[in-house]
Amino acid sequence: MFQWLRNRAKAFGFLRGNRRGFNYQQNFNLVNVKLKWVKDGVLDAVIAGERDLRAVCTIVSIISSDPRCCVPVYHLSCCRGQLGLSQDVRISAFVRRYPTIFDEFHVPDSGGTLVPWFSLTSEAQNIHQEELNILQQHRKDLVDRLCKLLMLTKERTLPLQTIDQLKWDMGLPYGYEHSMIPQLPELFSFCRLPDNRVGLRLVLWDDRLAVSDLQKNAAFQQKEDFKNGCLAFPVRFTRGFGLKRKCMEWLEEWQRLPYTSPYLDASHLDPRTDISEKRIVGVFHEFLHLTIGKKTERKNVSNLRKPLALPQKFTKVFERHPGIFYISKKCDTQTVVLREAYDRHILTRKHPLVDIRKSYLKMMQKGFLDRSRGLYKRRESAGLEEDALKNVFIDEFVDNGYKSEGDSESNLLSEYESDE
């Protein structure tokens, strides 16, 4: 499809090498083209189950980060905002769906009422340790991608709340603001934003990182296009997607417009032009390449409008370019997927964390099926005998004056509260 678009563009004479620079950019008005949304069952399957997987991985991180390696159910309820579950889902019922990942035991409170506590199964502990090893091994890649994310913004700064919303997509470790950021003072610093929120600022700009993924792959572009700066985006449509002749001709010409790097200042571009729209497409094409799964929820993108200095209704580019982006409507939300990153349902460039998440997903599926068959009833009964020992274990922490995470430090970061 991509090569066919190129040939068609030459046939219609859309390459105008003499029309370059600022004047060239401003002469192209924004063409009013509407393209229909067509369901892509293959990419929808990639999104299905993502919400529960994200919640499970977050709970695993919460439990493993606790000094006791186990938490009471009310602690998980306090972290509900981080899980992304609907309000009608009870935390305890959700955790019990996956007995291959979570072990349950009971501890009496001060009134003698048994309170559910949860820990990780040995298999889940092994996978989580493997995940931590991967994060350590690929630390440089993670830091570089976070730097590039901040480099996309106008002020090289993002609110921590915004980064929190992206940490699953970016593959940031749980508690990154406490564990990772303070170790890199030469790159990042916390700051107070004008709206009184806490932000993360990039201290050092690295020209080496200011190269987009499209520019890195410019070798696949035609030499004449690369020389003129008219880089084209890879285009893939859903099977059965039909374009009218008028839309095809517009797309051919649009692809021939100059490409503006998302890392360059584009304030001179008129937002009413196609060349400005191509720059916006380039920004999100690069942003999605920074994510682990080359996708993110649309609401996360909407929160980036001001930091990225984008015009109103900028997310319409997703509907106008269904060959570049796909909008999945699975899981009661809209998820923007970068089409070129997938060969059907498989990522063409897979981050090691993807396999870790697949391991969790397999465990979830097995645990859910086994529990529905009643295979865990016997185990739950036998587990009651171990509760007495675990009671003593928990009591030791209470007696030693263990403090909850509600105790805060008197610094900038302690005032930060996640909006997830």
Disulfide bonds with the S-S distance in Angstrom:
none
